[in-house]
Amino acid sequence: QLSLLEDAGFGGVLLYIDPCDLPKTTDLADKAFMVSLNSGGDPSTPGYASIDGSYRQNRVNLTTLLVQPISAVLARKLVSLPEDTVQKDRCVPLHLPATGKKIISLNIQSVTTYKTISNVIGYLKGDVFPDRYIIIGSHHSSLNTYGGQGWASSTAIITALIQALTLKVKRGWRPDRTIVFCSWGGTAFGNIGSYEWAEDLKRVLQRNVVAYISLHNPVSGNSTLHPVASPSLQQLAAESQSFNCVEKTRCPGSNVSSVQIQGDSDYFINHLGVPATQFSYEDIKTSENSSFLSEALFPVHATKTEELDPSFSLHETIGKLTGQVTLQIANEPVLPFSALDIALEVQNSLKGDEVGMPQLLAVASRLRDTAELFQSDEMRPANDPKERAPIRVRMLNDVLQGLEKSFLVHRAPPGLYRNILYRLDERTSQFSVLLEALEHCKLHQSNETIQAALSEVLNSINSAQVYFKAGLDVFETTLAGKK
């Protein structure tokens, strides 16, 4: 939204969160908040690691806009709205008055400084495939008064996971694949710690990372379990829920979806094309709204954790779900990823075909056919211990590991994922880049943007189809040679 306002020539922005979008468990309408304008990593070293000796570009300001977050109460006063925003238990969103004009003086006195940010990394080396990594990511915070609940829950759960696995190791157990535990720094300022670490190790991570499991803000509400997973991991996430429900009444209806998630998974999803998953408890109303609320950091009071989860049962549930998924990915001989689910997600995203491009539907159909063949001809025998050959399993896992990399587009509109398999929110099922391009087309009376977006999506789907087909051809050649 800010980038669109900047393009339109606006000079300043007052950010507020409508009371209707706030969690029902807390009253934050009169609270100011903090939000980062940084899209990811050290803005002075875009695309490369911020290490000693790196060239730092002069980026004093991240936007030409003057930006100031304000409370909803102040926003109401500034536009002279009446106080009553709740009518008969129905929340009424704030609207500008039909008439009238306000002149507001805005003076922003931000100072840009460099600070050192630290990550804490530990690993448990795998026994069979030590060069394949499952990354579990949490975050720590230096902001004592902002967002404390999110990082406290995140740290508590990853610490419990490490404790549990350490006990297993002491009894002689080892995972097949390496598990890497990461506590990131600088998350609130644009995921700086994870971006810079990943940019520094990009070549290694591109080759070795199998999955990213996120613990970003795992308990932000207590109403509903909200599982998110990339299409290839949706089946595994759904199965894990059925085995690990501490409170059964809260588990039904928690469908696994692929929507954009906040936090340090960003680089792994959008630059490395790594399958990712995250389990979290949220307020029902919050999960229905846009992702902006999770980008906002409010001042927190010390007892919030006890109010949200007094018995820590929700934390326990997230810990068990995260542990279950981690161990299955770390120990299954064949990675538990589904090629067919990716093809089905692509077809679902083209339902209605608003853009009217038959080529898209045709190549999506070919992708599904190839994925079905791949799933039945290659994954079935590899999953059967009687037919399993080590070289076949390794080749198959290499193919499965790269399933989602085809769906990284070169350019995505600001605020949208480069990985087009992720939707903007729960309310839309179509490819976000196509919907955004359609809106742009209506606004500017030009089809140039929609043609570029169509080309990106078409090439992504076709690339995935060719990738699956190449995997099948490799297996056929290998098997023919053995015969």
N, C-alpha and C positions, 0 to 999 in steps of 0.2 A: 504493500500500500504506500509506503514512504517513497519508494522508487517511482511510482506512478505520479505522486504529487510533485516530486522533484522534476520529472519530465514535463509536467504541466505548467511549471513556472512558479509554484508556490514558494514562499520564503520561510514559513514557520509552521510548526505542527504542535498542537497540544494533544497528547495521548491520554485517553482515559478508558477504563473498562466499565461497560454498562452494568448496572446492578443486576440486570437479568442474566448476565453471563458469569456472575460470581458464584462460587460454591455455596450451596445452601447451608453448609455446616458452619460457615464463618461470616461475620459481618465486616466487609472490607470496603464498603462504599465510601467511607470517609478517610481511607488510607491512601497515601501516595505510594508509588512503587518504583522499582528500578527495572530498566530493560536495556539490553545491549543491542547496539545497531550493527555490531560486527557479524558478518555472515559466516566467518569461520577462520580460525588461525590468526597468526600475527599479521595484521594488515600491511605491515611494512615489508614482509617477505612473502608475497603471494605466490603460491605454487612451489615453494622450496623451503627447506627447514631454516628456522631461526636459530642458528648456532653461531658461535664465535667466528668472525671473519665473513659472515654473510653480508651482502650488500643490502642496506635498508633504504627502501624507497621513502620519499618524503610524503607521508600521509597524515597531515596534522588533523584533518577532520574526515570522518567516514562518509559524510553527506554534506551538501551545501545547505540543507535545511537547518533551521534552528528548532531543536526538538526538546520538549519538556513533558515528562509524564505528570499527570495531575489526578487527583481523586475524582470519583464520579460526583461527589457532593459539590466540589468546587466547579466542575463542569456545568452542573445545573445552575449554580449561582451566576456564572459568567454569561449564560444565555438566558437568564431570567425566567427559569422554569419554576412552576409551583412545586412544593415539597412532596406532594402525594404521588408516588410512583407505583404504589401497590393498590389495586382495586379488586376487592373480593377475591383475595388469594391469587390474583393474576398479575404478573409483573408486566409493567408497561415500559418498553424501551425508551430511552431518552431520544427526543427529536428536537431539531432546531425549530424555533417559532417560525410561522409562515411569514411574518413581517418583522421589521426591526433590523438594526445594524449595531454591532459592537466594535469598538476599536480597542485592541489589547496591545499593550507594549510588552515585548518579550526580550529579555536580555539574558543570554546564556553565557556563563563565564567558565566554560570547561577548560581544563588544563590537561594536555596529553603528556603522559610520562611513561617511561619504560620500567617494568618490574620483572624480576625473575620468578618464573612459575615452575613448580616441581611436580613431577609425576612419581607415583610409587608403583613399581612393577615387580612382580614375583611370578615364578612359574614352577609347574610340576611336570617334569620331563616325561614324555611318553615312552613306552617300552617297545612298541612295534613300529609306529610311524612318528618318531620324534620330530620330524621336519614338517609336521602338519599341526597347526595351532588352532585351538578354540579360545577365543578371547572373552573373558568376563569383565565388563567395564562398569565401575562405579565412579563416584567423584567426591572430592573433598573441597571444602570452601574456606576462604579467608575472610568472607563477609560475615562478621559475627552477628549482625542484626537482620540480615536478609537471607531468605531461603534456607534457614537452618534445618527445617524439618526434612527437606528433600535429601540433603547430603547426609544427615544423621541416619535416616532409614537406609539409605544406600550403603553407607559404611557398615552399619550393624549387620546387614544381610550378607555382604561379601565376607565379613569377618567370621560369621557363623559357618559359611560354606568352607572357608579355608580350614577352620577348626575341625569340621567333620571329615574333610578329606585327609587332613594330617593324621587323624586317628586311624583311618584306613591304611595309610602309607606305613605307619608304625607296625601294622599287622602284616606287612609284606605286599600290599596291593600297589599296583601302578596302572595308570590309564594307558590305553594303546596310543592315543595321540596326546600331544603336549597341551596342557591347560595353562593359559597365561592370565594372571590376575592383575588388573590395572585399576589404580585409583588416580583419576585424572585431576589436574589442577587447572584453574582458569576457565572452568565450564561456563560460569555466569557471564564471562566477558567475550563469548563467542567460541567456546570449545577449543580454547587455545592449546591446552596441554595435549589433547589427543591429536589434533591436527598436526602440530609440530613434530610429535613423536612419530606419527605415521608418515609424514613427509620425509623425515630423516631415514626411515627404514622402508621406504615405499617399494623398492625392488624385491626385498625379502618378503614383505607382507603380500604383495601381489601373487607371489608363487606359493606361499605357505599357509595363509590364513584360510581356514575352512568355514568358520562361522563367528559371528559376534553376538554375544548375549548381554543385553543391556539391563542395568539396575539403576537407571536414571529416575529419581523421584518415585520409588516403588509404592509408597503409601501416601497419596495426596488426598484421599477421601476414604470413606468406609462403606460406600453404597454398593459398589459392583466391581467384580473382577474384569479387567480390560486387557485381554491378551492381543498383542500385535505381532505378526510374523510375516516375513516375506513369503511369497507364494510357495516356494519349495519347502518351507518349514511349517506351513500351516497344519498339515496333517499331524506332524509330531507334536506341535503345541496343543492341538485339540486332544490327542491321546493322553498327554501328560496331565491335562486337567481332570480327566475321568479317573485317574489313579490317585490324585493328590488333592482332594478337597477336604479341608479341615471342617469347613462349615458348608454342608451339602446344599443348604437353601440358597447360597449365594453363587453357586456354580452354574445351574441351568441357565441357558440363554446367553452365556458369555461366548459369543461366536468369535472366532479368530479372524481378524481382518488385516489388510495391508494398507495402513494409512501412515502418513508422515508422522514420525515421532521426534520428540525433541532430544537434545543431549549429544553425547559424544559418539553415538553410533553413526553420526552424520558422515564423517569422512569414509568410514568403512562401507557404508551403503552407497554413497554417491560418487566416490572416486575409485574404490576398489571393487565394487559390485559384489560384496560379500553378503551371503544370506544372514539375516539378523532376526532376532526375536526379543520380545520384552513382555513381562507380566507386571501389571500394576493394579492397585486398587484406587478407584477414583470416585468422585461424586457423579451420580448419573447425569445430572444436568451439564456438568463440566465436560464430560466425554462426548456430549452431543454437539457441543459448540466448536468453534474454530480453535486452532492450536495456539492462538495468541496468548491465552491465559497461562499456559505453561512456560511461555517466554518471560512472563512478568514475575519479578521477585518482590514479594511483600515483606514488610517487617513481621517477624514472628515472635510469639511469646513462648516462654520456656515449657509450658505445660501442654503444648499442642499435640505432641506425640501421644501422651497419656489420654488426651481427649479423643483422638482418632482411633486409637487401638490400645485400650487400657490393659488387655491381657496379652498383647503382642501376637495374637493368633493370626492376624493378617500378615504380619511380617513372617511368621512361620510358614504360612501358605506360599508366599512369594519365594521364600528360601527353598522350599521343597520342590516347587515347580521349576525354578531355575536350576536346581541341582539335578533333577530328573532329566531335563533336556540336555544339560551339559554332559552328563555321564553317558547318555545314549549316543550323542554325537562323538564323544571321545572314545567309546568302546565298541560300537557296532563295526564289524568288519567292512560292511558296505555302508557308506554314509546314508543316513535316513532322510534323503532329499527326494522330492517328487518332481520329475520333469513334466509329467502330465498335468499337475496342478498349475504349473506356470502357463501351459498352453490354454487351459480352461480359464485362467484369470485374464489372459489376453482376449479370448473370445467374449468373455463377460464385459470387458472394457469397451468392446466395439458394438455392444447391443444397441440397436436403434440406428447405428451408422449415420449420425446426424450430418456428417460431412459428405455422405454419398459417394464414397470411393470404393468401388467393387474390388480393386486390387488388394485393399487392406483385408477384406473378408476372405478373399481367396488365399492369400499367403498365411492368414491365421488358421484357416482350415488345413493347409498343408503342414503347418507347425503342429497342430493337434495330431494329425495322422502319424507324423514322424515320432512325436513324443510317445504315442501309444505303442508304436513298434519298439521304440527304445526301452520303454518300461517293461514290456512283456518278453522281448527277446534277449535283453541284456541283464536287466536287474533281477528277473526271476531266477535264472540259473546261478547268478552270482550269490544270491541269498540262500541258495540250497547248499549246505555243507558238503553234500555228496558230489556236487558238480563244481564246487568252488576251486579255482586255480589261483594261486597268489598273483601271478602276472595279470590275470584277467581282472582281479579285484582292484589292483593298483591302477590299471588303465581306466576302469570304470569310475573309480573315485576321482581321478583327475578330471574326467569329463563332468561328473556331478558337481565338483568344486567350482567350475566355471559357468554353471547354468545361467546365472543372472547377469553376467558381465555384458552380454549382448544388448541389454536394455539401458545402458548408460548413454544418454544423448549428449551431444557436445555442448549445447547451450539450452538452459531452461530459464523460463521467466523468473524474475526475483521472487523468492518465497516458495518456489516449487522445486521438488526433488529432480535431480538429473536422472535418477533411476525411475523410469516411468511406470514401473510395476506398482509404485506406491501412490495411492489416491490422496487428495488434499484433505478429505474428511470423510466421516461415515455416511454423509448424505449423498455423495456422488459415487457412481460406479464407473464412469467413463475415464479415459486417460485425461489427467489434469492438463497436460500441455495442449491437447486438442481443444478442451473447453475454454482454456485461456485464450487460445488463438482465435476461436470463434468470437469471443467477446471483443477482442482487439479488432477483428475484421468489421464487426458491427459499428464500432466506435470510429474507426478511421476510413470506412468505406473503401477498403482495399483487401484483396485476398492474398497479398504477398506473405503475410504472417502465417495464415492457415496453410498455404502451400509448403512453407518451410517446415512447419510442425508435422504435416502429413508425411513429408519426406523422411523426417527423423524417425517417426513411428514405424513407417513402412520398412525402412532399412533395419531397424532394431528387430522387428519380427522376422524378417527374411534372414538376418544374421543368425538369429537363434535357430531357425529351421536348418540352415546350412551347418551350424555347429553340431546339432543332434545327428544330422545325416553323416557328417564326417566321423563322428564317434561310432556310428554303426558300421561305416566302411572300414574303419581301423580294426574293429573286432572281427569282421568277416575275413579280412586279409590275414589276421593273426591266426584265426582258427583254421583257415585253409592251409596255411603254412604248416601247422602242427599235424594236420591230417596227412 
